[in-house]
Each structure stands twice: as C-alpha cells, then as structure tokens.
C-alpha cells in the first residue's frame, strides 16, 4: 500500500530559490514531479508550480500557518505570459509581395 505524499512545506531549490505551499507528488510524462500549490495572499492569486527531483535541494515540512506566512515573505509570483509587439515596417522598394505568396 502506498502512502499519499501531501504536506505543507518550504522547498529549497538549487540556485538559492525557495517556494512555500502545499506539496504533493504528481506523475507527469512518465516521471514524478513535486507539485507546490502556493496559496493566495492579499495581492496575489494562488498558483501551482511543478519541479523535477533534480531541482530540489531540500524540503522542510512546516505547519500550514508557517507556510502561508512564508508565502508572503518569499513573494514568489506565478509565471505570466508576455510578448513583444514589433512595429510594422514597410517593405523596401522593389520587394513587392502578393497576398497569395
């Protein structure tokens, strides 16, 4: 019988990064990843991140209240989608293209 891994923790990652939240295991693409569900705070929506085992330095189990306070201190943010809108430019003279090409 296998136990379900589910704890509140502060996770230390290689590169001196930390993240806090509810931690579980989740199989993805044939491997097992650490799932960190970061709770929402006053100015931030809750979000989830997944980490492979090789990215993790340590996991410190803590009480839920401690993890929630750590979220405020660590100030991790979800990844946002952004892009660059390039200005349109005119084609040089003699470089005419039809819409069929």
N, C-alpha and C positions, 0 to 999 in steps of 0.2 A: 504494500500500500504506500503510495507516495503522498507526502505532505504538500500542501499548497504553501508556497513562499509568499507571504504578504506581511510587510512590516512598515512602520514609519521610520525613516532614516535620513541621515545626512550622508550623501555619497560623494566621495572624493575621487576626482578623475585625474588622469595623467595630464600634465600641463597646468597644475595648480588650480584647477577649477573645482567648484563644489556646487551641488544642487541638493535640494531637500524636498521631501514629499513622501507619498505612499508608494512603496516599492514592491513590485511583483515581478515574476518571470513571465515572459511571453515568447512562444515559438514564432519565429518569422523566417521564411525562406529556408527551412531546414536547420536553422540554428536557434539557440535560446538567447534572447536579449533581456536585459534588465529594463523594465518599464518604470519610469518615475512619473507619477501623476502629481504635478505641482498644484496645490490649492490656490484659489483666487485670493487676492488681497484687495484692499481698498481701491487701488488704482490699476489692478491687473486682473485679467480674466484667467481662469485656470487653464493649464495646458499640459500636454504629455510629451515626454522625450524618451527615446529608446537608445540604449547603449550596449555595445558588444562587450564581452567579458574582458577583452584586452584593453579597453579604455578605462577600466575601473581600477583605482589604486586601493580603496578601502570603502567599507560600508559600516557606518556606525548606527546601530539601532537606537532610537530615541522615542520618547513619548510623543504622541500626536501634537500636543501643545508646543513642545520644543521644536518639532519640525516646522510647524506653522510660523513660529517666531523666526526661525532660521530663514524661511522664505522671504520675509521682509528684510532681513539683514543682507542676504546674498543677492537680492534683486535680480534674479535671473529672469529673462524675458523670452517669450516664445519667438520662434523664427518668423519673420514677417516677409511677405512677398513684395518685392520692389523691382522696379525696372527703370531703364533709362530710355527716355523718348528722344530719339535723334531727330534733329531738324531735317525737313525735306530739303533736297538740293536739286538744282536744275542740272540736266544732262549737258555736257559740253556741246558746242556747235558741231554738227556733223554726226552726232551719236544719237540718231533718232531710232526709237524702238516702237514697234507697233504693239497694241494690246494683245495681239494674237501670239506673240513670242513669249 
